[in-house]
Amino acid sequence: MPSSFLNRTLDRFERLGNRLPHPTWLFVWLCFGVAVLSAIASGLGWQAPWPDGSRVVTAANLISLDGLRYVLASSVTNFTQFAPVGSVMIAMLGLGLAERSGLLGGMLSGLVRLSGGRGLAFIVALAGVLSSLAVDAGYVVIIPLAGLLFARAGLPPLAGIACAFAGVSAGFSANIAIGPVDAILAGITTEAARTVSPDATVAITANYYFIAASTLLVTLVITAINAWIVQPRLQAAEAMMAHDAVKHAPGMALDIAESDKTAAELSSAAAQLQTHTADEHDDSTLHRAGSLAALLWTLLIIAACVCAVWPADGALRGPDGSISRSPLVQGIVVVIAFTAGVAGILYARFSGRWSRASDSVAAMEDTFKSLASYLVLMFFAAQFVAWFNWSQLGQLLAIEGAATLQQAALAPTALLLLFVLATFTINLFIGSASAKWALMAPVFVPMLLLAGIPAESTLAAYRVGDSVGNIITPLMPYFAMVVAFAQRYQPAAGVGTLVALMLPYSLILLVLWGGFLGLWLSLGWPLGPVS
């Protein structure tokens, strides 16, 4: 059980955050706030030189003719090109078919029975960490599934969402395989290092040993936090709500009609449950037939994907012959949606759940109906992120923070750990890992190279600081989406609810993962095969 002090602290964070308006209105007000701040910053002439000296970054005024032109011309594309929108809608087409066909329910029930509910947090956390191979697919696939999975196991569904969010986002830079993120970050680091050493090359595998070892560390830490802090806190809150409901119930004052009505409802629910259980036993053969059809289809798709990328001349290899930049990896959300959708249709047909083709269309329509509140939220979230970027406020804040850290004179390992902390702080203002590194790398990579610190070490420190801060900043594009997922189970959930849930993960991972990096560097272990 977490201490009462910790519970009280997190409850205060939650209450404070939830005093904010509805998430949709929050982003509306944030848009106005950014506009006002951009006007003030522009009026004061706030500017800063770009790290490589190529240009000067100047605050852009949204409350101006140019700002008005930008808002009018970009509002539609801000929404349609916002990363969480298209990928979520496509993924939910397939996952909606799989869910409403009964396939996901059967799979989740089987997984719960297999694990006994005890290993769910570890499974969810590990799946989340490994999902970075598919870039952002983990956000739209694993997080909502984790809520369902925990609910099936009789555990707080918000604990499942938090566990998956921590794995997908806070563990973004940990993995046992090399993926697209490694290629992007290594390329940016190479360009920055060449400003000091023209022949420098930072390999895509530069941090492989460290990130592979970090996979187990991050997964275990997330699992422990979920079991020792998050689940007990949520279960205590549920128990308190149940106690309050009983305390304020009329109890003996219920009249006979009310009692009879309640008893009748309970009897009806019990009868439905008994009938449902009996139907499950009676239809076990059909269930197995549907499951087998879905499994064979899934194995066929997996085999086709492997054949398309495994050979050196595979049809879906990337332009440079790589797997990490292949169309398959870039379109993994489409592949998942297509596979899940067809698997759901096959399951429903072979199990007798659906008998007409129109049943699958109705399932997709119902899925999109459930996304209505999410799409409203995403429209205003997209405008806020776009306005913040256009105003240059994020870049100016990042440059000023980088300049402050540059003035510190510390030992190499201490400087790198301070760099982890600075990255963590800057991440609260700029969510994109690649955009932020493109801004920071030209400053820190050459500076630390001249101080005798390899570019590979700077990159490793950046990855830690960037990852652990993702889950507590509303500026992260997928943050609003996770709030929407939480509201499925707790309609009153807001930004404060999610921040309070994720704060233990973020701070504990910052300390333990940062300490792990410091220990690794102090022992002189290589970060990767090319280090």
For each residue, the residues with C-beta under 8 A, 3 or more apart:
1: 228 232 236
2: 6 7 228 229 232 233
3: 6 7
4: 7 8
5: 8 9
6: 2 3 9 10 229 504
7: 2 3 4 10 11 233 236
8: 4 5 11 12
9: 5 6 12 13
10: 6 7 13 14 233 500 503 504
11: 7 8 14 15 500
12: 8 9 15 16
13: 9 10 16 17 496 499 500 503
14: 10 11 17 18 496 497 499 500
15: 11 12 18 19 496
16: 12 13 19 496
17: 13 14 20 494 495 496 497 498 499 500
18: 14 15 492 494 495 496 497
19: 15 16 496
20: 17 26 494 495 496
21: 25 26 29
22: 25 26 494
23: 26 27 377 480 483 484 494 495
24: 27 28 376 377 380
25: 21 22 28 29
26: 20 21 22 23 29 30 474 494 495
27: 23 24 30 31 377 380 381 383 384 480
28: 24 25 31 32 380
29: 21 25 26 32 33
30: 26 27 33 34 384
31: 27 28 34 35 380 383 384 387
32: 28 29 35 36
33: 29 30 36 37
34: 30 31 37 38 62 384 387 388 391 393
35: 31 32 38 39 62 63 67 387 391
36: 32 33 39 40 63
37: 33 34 40 41 391 393
38: 34 35 41 42 59 60 61 62 63 67 387 391 393
39: 35 36 42 43 61 62 63 64
40: 36 37 43 44
41: 37 38 44 46 59 61 391 393 396
42: 38 39 45 46 58 59 60 61 64
43: 39 40 61
44: 40 41 59
45: 42 58
46: 41 42 58 59 396
47: 56 57 58 59 396
48: 56 57 395 396 399 400 403
49: 53 55 56 57 399
50: 53 54 55 56 57 399 442
51: 399 402 439 440 442 443
52: 195 442
53: 49 50
54: 50
55: 49 50
56: 47 48 49 50
57: 47 48 49 50 392 395 396 399
58: 42 45 46 47 392
59: 38 41 42 44 46 47 391 392 393 396
60: 38 42 66 67 390 391 392
61: 38 39 41 42 43 64 66 67 391
62: 34 35 38 39 67 70 71 387 390 391
63: 35 36 38 39 67
64: 39 42 61 67 68
65: 68 69
66: 60 61 69 70
67: 35 38 60 61 62 63 64 70 71 390
68: 64 65 71 72
69: 65 66 72 73
70: 62 66 67 73 74 390
71: 62 67 68 74 75 387
72: 68 69 75
73: 69 70
74: 70 71 77 78 386 390
75: 71 72 78 79 383
76: 79 80
77: 74 80 81
78: 74 75 81 82 382 383 385 386
79: 75 76 82 85 378 379 382 383
80: 76 77 85 86
81: 77 78 86
82: 78 79 85 86 378 381 382 385 386 477
83: 86 87 136 477 478
84: 87 88 136 139 140 378 477 478 480 481
85: 79 80 82 88 89 375 378 382
86: 80 81 82 83 89 90
87: 83 84 90 91 136 137 139 140 333
88: 84 85 91 92 140 371 374 481
89: 85 86 92 93 368 371
90: 86 87 93 94 333 334 337
91: 87 88 94 95 137 140 141 333 336 337
92: 88 89 95 96 140 337 367 368 371
93: 89 90 96 97 337 341 364 367 368
94: 90 91 97 98 336 337 338 339 340 341 342 344
95: 91 92 98 99 104 141 144 145 336 337 340 341 367
96: 92 93 99 100 363 364 366 367 368 370
97: 93 94 100 101 340 341 344 345 360 363 364 367
98: 94 95 101 103 104 340 341 343 344 347
99: 95 96 103 104 105 148 344 367
100: 96 97 344 363 366 367
101: 97 98 104 344 345 347 348 353 354 360 363
102: 105 106 290 347 348 351 353
103: 98 99 106 107 290 291 294 343 344 347 348
104: 95 98 99 101 107 108 145 148 344
105: 99 102 108 109 152
106: 102 103 109 110 287 291 347
107: 103 104 110 111
108: 104 105 111 112 145 148 149 152
109: 105 106 112 113 152
110: 106 107 113 114
111: 107 108 114 115 120 123 149
112: 108 109 115 116 117 120 149 152 153
113: 109 110 116
114: 110 111
115: 111 112 118 119 120 123 153
116: 112 113 119
117: 112 120 153 154 155
118: 115
119: 115 116 122 123
120: 111 112 115 117 123 124 149 150 153 155 160
121: 124 125 159 163 222 223 226 227 231
122: 119 125 126 219 220 223
123: 111 115 119 120 126 127
124: 120 121 127 128 142 146 149 150 160 163 164 167
125: 121 122 128 129 163 164 166 167 171 218 219 222 223 226
126: 122 123 129 130 167 215 219
127: 123 124 130 131 138 142 164 167
128: 124 125 131 138 142 143 146 163 164 165 166 167 168 169 171 222
129: 125 126 132 167 168 171 174 175 215 218 219 222
130: 126 127 133 175 176 177 215
131: 127 128 134 137 138 141 142 167 168
132: 129 135 138 168 171 172 173 174 175 179 181
133: 130 175 177 179 180 329
134: 131 137 138 179 329 332 333 336
135: 132 179 180 181 329 330 332
136: 83 84 87 139 140 333 478
137: 87 91 131 134 140 141 142 332 333 336
138: 127 128 131 132 134 141 142 143 164 167 168
139: 84 87 136 142 143 168 169 478 481 482
140: 84 87 88 91 92 136 137 143 144 333 481
141: 91 95 131 137 138 144 145 333 336
142: 124 127 128 131 137 138 139 145 146 164 167 168
143: 128 138 139 140 146 147 161 164 165 168 482 485
144: 95 140 141 147 148 161 485
145: 95 104 108 141 142 148 149 164
146: 124 128 142 143 149 150 160 161 163 164
147: 143 144 150 151 157 158 160 161 164 485 486 488 489
148: 99 104 108 144 145 151 152 157 160
149: 108 111 112 120 124 145 146 152 153 160
150: 120 124 146 147 153 155 156 157 159 160 161 163
151: 147 148 154 155 157 160 489
152: 105 108 109 112 148 149
153: 112 115 117 120 149 150
154: 117 151
155: 117 120 150 151 159 160 231
156: 150 159 160 231 234 235 238
157: 147 148 150 151 160 161 488 489
158: 147 161 162 234 486 489 490 493 497 501
159: 121 150 155 156 162 163 226 230 231 234
160: 120 124 146 147 148 149 150 151 155 156 157 163 164
161: 143 144 146 147 150 157 158 164 165 482 485 486 489 501
162: 158 159 165 166 226 230 498 501 502 505
163: 121 124 125 128 146 150 159 160 166 167 222 223 226 230
164: 124 125 127 128 138 142 143 145 146 147 160 161 167 168
165: 128 143 161 162 168 169 170 471 482 502
166: 125 128 162 163 169 170 171 222 225 226 471 502 505 509
167: 124 125 126 127 128 129 131 138 142 163 164 170 171 218 219 222
168: 128 129 131 132 138 139 142 143 164 165 171 172
169: 128 139 165 166 172 467 470 471 476 478
170: 165 166 167 218 222 467 468 470 471 502 505 506 509
171: 125 128 129 132 166 167 168 174 214 215 218 219 222 467 509
172: 132 168 169 181 433 466 467 470
173: 132 181 211 214 433 463 464 466 467
174: 129 132 171 211 214 215 217 218 467
175: 129 130 132 133 178 179 211 212 215
176: 130 212 215
177: 130 133
178: 175 182 183 204 205 208 324
179: 132 133 134 135 175 182 183 324 329
180: 133 135 183 184 324 325 329 330
181: 132 135 172 173 184 185 433
182: 178 179 185 186 204 205 207 208 211 324
183: 178 179 180 186 187 204 322 324 325
184: 180 181 187 188 433 434
185: 181 182 188 189 433 434 437 459 462 463
186: 182 183 189 190 202 203 204 206 459
187: 183 184 190 191
188: 184 185 191 192 434 437 438 441
189: 185 186 192 193 202 206 437 441 445 455 456 458 459
190: 186 187 193 194 200 201 202 455
191: 187 188 194 195 441
192: 188 189 195 441 442 444 445 446 455
193: 189 190 196 197 200 201 202 445 446 449 455
194: 190 191 197 198 199 200
195: 52 191 192 442 445 446
196: 193 200 445 446 449 450
197: 193 194 200 449
198: 194
199: 194
200: 190 193 194 196 197 449 455
201: 190 193
202: 186 189 190 193 206 455 456 459
203: 186 206 528 529 530
204: 178 182 183 186 324
205: 178 182 208 528 529 530
206: 186 189 202 203 455 456 459 527 528 530 531
207: 182 210 211 456 459 460 463 527 528
208: 178 182 205 211 212 527 528 529
209: 212 213 525 526 527 528 529 531
210: 207 213 214 460 517 520 527 528
211: 173 174 175 182 207 208 214 215 460 463
212: 175 176 208 209 215
213: 209 210 216 217 516 520
214: 171 173 174 210 211 217 218 513 516
215: 126 129 130 171 174 175 176 211 212 218 219
216: 213 219 220
217: 174 213 214 220 221 512 513 516
218: 125 129 167 170 171 174 214 215 221 222 509 513
219: 122 125 126 129 167 171 215 216 222 223
220: 122 216 217 223 224
221: 217 218 224 225 508 509 512 513
222: 121 125 128 129 163 166 167 170 171 218 219 225 226 505 509
223: 121 122 125 163 219 220 226 227
224: 220 221 227 228
225: 166 221 222 228 229 230 504 505 508
226: 121 125 159 162 163 166 222 223 229 230 231
227: 121 223 224 230 231
228: 1 2 224 225 232
229: 2 6 225 226 232 233 504
230: 159 162 163 225 226 227 233 234 501 504 505
231: 121 155 156 159 226 227 234 235
232: 1 2 228 229 235 236
233: 2 7 10 229 230 236 237
234: 156 158 159 230 231 237 238
235: 156 231 232 238 239
236: 1 7 232 233 239 240
237: 233 234 240 241
238: 156 234 235 241 242
239: 235 236 242 243
240: 236 237 243 244
241: 237 238 244 245
242: 238 239 245 246
243: 239 240 246 247
244: 240 241 247 248
245: 241 242 248 249
246: 242 243 249
247: 243 244
248: 244 245
249: 245 246
250: 253 254
251: 254
252:
253: 250
254: 250 251 258 259 262
255: 258 259
256: 259 260
257: 260 261
258: 254 255 261 262
259: 254 255 256 262 263
260: 256 257 263 264
261: 257 258 264 265
262: 254 258 259 265 266
263: 259 260 266 267
264: 260 261 267 268
265: 261 262 268 269
266: 262 263 269 270
267: 263 264 270 271
268: 264 265 271 272
269: 265 266 272 273
270: 266 267 273 274
271: 267 268 274 275
272: 268 269 275 276
273: 269 270 276 277
274: 270 271 277 278
275: 271 272 278 279
276: 272 273 279 280
277: 273 274 280 281
278: 274 275 281 282
279: 275 276 282 283
280: 276 277 283 284 287
281: 277 278 284
282: 278 279
283: 279 280 286 287 351 352
284: 280 281 287 288
285: 288 289
286: 283 289 290 350 351 352
287: 106 280 283 284 290 291 351
288: 284 285 291 292
289: 285 286 292 293 350 351
290: 102 103 286 287 293 294 346 347 348 349 350 351 353
291: 103 106 287 288 294 295 347 351
292: 288 289 295 296 350
293: 289 290 296 297 346 347 349 350
294: 103 290 291 297 298 343 344 346 347
295: 291 292 298 299
296: 292 293 299 300
297: 293 294 300 301 339 342 343 346
298: 294 295 301 302 339 343
299: 295 296 302 303
300: 296 297 303 304
301: 297 298 304 305 335 338 339
302: 298 299 305 306
303: 299 300 306 307
304: 300 301 307 308
305: 301 302 308 309 316 328 335
306: 302 303 309 310
307: 303 304 310 311 314
308: 304 305 314 315 316 317 328
309: 305 306 314 316 317 323 326 328
310: 306 307 314
311: 307 314
312: 317 321
313: 317
314: 307 308 309 310 311 317 326
315: 308
316: 305 308 309 326 327 328
317: 308 309 312 313 314 321 322 323 326
318: 321 322 323 324 325 326 327 329
319: 325
320: 325
321: 312 317 318
322: 183 317 318 325 326
323: 309 317 318 326 328 329
324: 178 179 180 182 183 204 318 329
325: 180 183 318 319 320 322 329 330
326: 309 314 316 317 318 322 323 329 330
327: 316 318 330 331
328: 305 308 309 316 323 331 332 335
329: 133 134 135 179 180 318 323 324 325 326 332
330: 135 180 325 326 327
331: 327 328 334 335
332: 134 135 137 328 329 335 336
333: 87 90 91 134 136 137 140 141 336 337
334: 90 331 337 338
335: 301 305 328 331 332 338 339
336: 91 94 95 134 137 141 332 333 339 340
337: 90 91 92 93 94 95 333 334 340 341
338: 94 301 334 335 341 342
339: 94 297 298 301 335 336 342 343
340: 94 95 97 98 336 337 343 344
341: 93 94 95 97 98 337 338 344 345
342: 94 297 338 339 345 346
343: 98 103 294 297 298 339 340 346 347
344: 94 97 98 99 100 101 103 104 294 340 341 347 348 360 363
345: 97 101 341 342 348 349 354 360
346: 290 293 294 297 342 343 349 350
347: 98 101 102 103 106 290 291 293 294 343 344 350 351 353
348: 101 102 103 290 344 345 351 353 354 359 360
349: 290 293 345 346 352 353 354 355
350: 286 289 290 292 293 346 347
351: 102 283 286 287 289 290 291 347 348
352: 283 286 349 355
353: 101 102 290 347 348 349 359
354: 101 345 348 349 359 360
355: 349 352 359
356: 359
357: 360 361
358: 361 362
359: 348 353 354 355 356 362 363
360: 97 101 344 345 348 354 357 363 364
361: 357 358 364 365
362: 358 359 365 366
363: 96 97 100 101 344 359 360 366 367
364: 93 96 97 360 361 367 368
365: 361 362 368 369
366: 96 100 362 363 369 370
367: 92 93 95 96 97 99 100 363 364 370 371
368: 89 92 93 96 364 365 371 372
369: 365 366 372
370: 96 366 367
371: 88 89 92 367 368 374 375
372: 368 369 375 376
373: 376 377 484 487
374: 88 371 377 378 481 484
375: 85 371 372 378 379
376: 24 372 373 379 380
377: 23 24 27 373 374 380 381 480 483 484
378: 79 82 84 85 374 375 381 382 480 481
379: 79 375 376 382 383
380: 24 27 28 31 376 377 383 384
381: 27 82 377 378 384 385 477 480
382: 78 79 82 85 378 379 385 386
383: 27 31 75 78 79 379 380 386 387
384: 27 30 31 34 380 381 387 388
385: 78 82 381 382 388 389 431 475 477
386: 74 78 82 382 383 389 390
387: 31 34 35 38 62 71 383 384 390 391
388: 34 384 385 391 393 394 475
389: 385 386 392 394
390: 60 62 67 70 74 386 387
391: 34 35 37 38 41 59 60 61 62 387 388
392: 57 58 59 60 389 395 396
393: 34 37 38 41 59 388 396 397 429
394: 388 389 397 398 429 430 475
395: 48 57 392 398 399 430 439
396: 41 46 47 48 57 59 392 393 399 400
397: 393 394 400 401 426 429
398: 394 395 401 402 426 429 430 436 439 440
399: 48 49 50 51 57 395 396 402 403 439
400: 48 396 397 403 404
401: 397 398 404 405 422 425 426
402: 51 398 399 405 406 422 426 439 440 443 444
403: 48 399 400 406 407 443
404: 400 401 407 408 422
405: 401 402 408 418 419 422 444
406: 402 403 443 444 447
407: 403 404
408: 404 405 415 418
409:
410: 414 415 418
411: 414 415
412: 415 416 448 451 452 453 457 521
413: 416 417 518 521 522
414: 410 411 417 418
415: 408 410 411 412 418 419 448 451 453
416: 412 413 419 420 448 453 457 458 461 517 518 521
417: 413 414 420 421 461 514 517 518
418: 405 408 410 414 415 421 422
419: 405 415 416 422 423 444 448 458 461 462 465
420: 416 417 423 424 461 462 464 465 510 514 517
421: 417 418 424 425 465 510 514
422: 401 402 404 405 418 419 425 426 465
423: 419 420 426 427 436 440 461 462 464 465 466 469
424: 420 421 427 428 465 466 468 469 510
425: 401 421 422 428 469
426: 397 398 401 402 422 423 429 430 436 440
427: 423 424 430 431 436 465 466 469 470 473
428: 424 425 469 472 473 475
429: 393 394 397 398 426 473 475
430: 394 395 398 426 427 435 436 439 475
431: 385 427 436 470 473 475 476 477
432: 435 436 477
433: 172 173 181 184 185 436 437 466
434: 184 185 188 437 438
435: 430 432 438 439
436: 398 423 426 427 430 431 432 433 439 440 466
437: 185 188 189 433 434 440 441 462 466
438: 188 434 435 441 442
439: 51 395 398 399 402 430 435 436 442
440: 51 398 402 423 426 436 437 443 444 462
441: 188 189 191 192 437 438 444 445 462
442: 50 51 52 192 195 438 439 445 446
443: 51 402 403 406 440 446 447
444: 192 402 405 406 419 440 441 447 448 458 462
445: 189 192 193 195 196 441 442 448 449 455 458 459
446: 192 193 195 196 442 443 449 450
447: 406 443 444 450 451
448: 412 415 416 419 444 445 451 453 455 457 458
449: 193 196 197 200 445 446 452 453 454 455 458
450: 196 446 447
451: 412 415 447 448
452: 412 449
453: 412 415 416 448 449 457 458
454: 449 457 458 531
455: 189 190 192 193 200 202 206 445 448 449 458 459
456: 189 202 206 207 459 460 527 528 530 531
457: 412 416 448 453 454 460 461 521 527
458: 189 416 419 444 445 448 449 453 454 455 461 462
459: 185 186 189 202 206 207 445 455 456 462 463
460: 207 210 211 456 457 463 464 517 527
461: 416 417 419 420 423 457 458 464 465 517
462: 185 419 420 423 437 440 441 444 458 459 465 466
463: 173 185 207 211 459 460 466 467
464: 173 420 423 460 461 467 468 510 513 514 517
465: 419 420 421 422 423 424 427 461 462 468 469 510 514
466: 172 173 423 424 427 433 436 437 462 463 469 470
467: 169 170 171 172 173 174 463 464 470 509 513
468: 170 424 464 465 471 505 506 509 510 513
469: 423 424 425 427 428 465 466 472 473 506 510
470: 169 170 172 427 431 466 467 473 476
471: 165 166 169 170 468 476 479 502 505 506
472: 428 469 499 502 503 506
473: 427 428 429 431 469 470 476 479
474: 26 479 480 495
475: 385 388 394 428 429 430 431 479
476: 169 431 470 471 473 479
477: 82 83 84 381 385 431 432 480 481
478: 83 84 136 139 169 481 482
479: 471 473 474 475 476 482 483 498
480: 23 27 84 377 378 381 474 477 483 484
481: 84 88 139 140 374 378 477 478 484 485
482: 139 143 161 165 478 479 485 486 498
483: 23 377 479 480 486 487 493 494 495 497 498
484: 23 373 374 377 480 481 487 488
485: 143 144 147 161 481 482 488
486: 147 158 161 482 483 489 490 493 497 498 501
487: 373 483 484 490 491 492 493
488: 147 157 484 485
489: 147 151 157 158 161 486 493
490: 158 486 487 493 497
491: 487
492: 18 487 497
493: 158 483 486 487 489 490 497 498
494: 17 18 20 22 23 26 483 497 498
495: 17 18 20 23 26 474 483 498 499
496: 13 14 15 16 17 18 19 20 499 500
497: 14 17 18 158 483 486 490 492 493 494 500 501
498: 17 162 479 482 483 486 493 494 495 501 502
499: 13 14 17 472 495 496 502 503
500: 10 11 13 14 17 496 497 503
501: 158 161 162 230 486 497 498
502: 162 165 166 170 471 472 498 499 505 506
503: 10 13 472 499 500 506 507
504: 6 10 225 229 230 507 508
505: 162 166 170 222 225 230 468 471 502 508 509
506: 170 468 469 471 472 502 503 509 510
507: 503 504 510 511
508: 221 225 504 505 511 512
509: 166 170 171 218 221 222 467 468 505 506 512 513
510: 420 421 424 464 465 468 469 506 507 513 514
511: 507 508 514 515
512: 217 221 508 509 515 516
513: 214 217 218 221 464 467 468 509 510 516 517
514: 417 420 421 464 465 510 511 517 518
515: 511 512 518 519
516: 213 214 217 512 513 519 520
517: 210 416 417 420 460 461 464 513 514 520 521
518: 413 416 417 514 515 521 522
519: 515 516 522 523
520: 210 213 516 517 523 525 527
521: 412 413 416 457 517 518 524 525
522: 413 518 519
523: 519 520
524: 521
525: 209 520 521
526: 209 529 531
527: 206 207 208 209 210 456 457 460 520 531
528: 203 205 206 207 208 209 210 456 531
529: 203 205 208 209 526
530: 203 205 206 456
531: 206 209 454 456 526 527 528
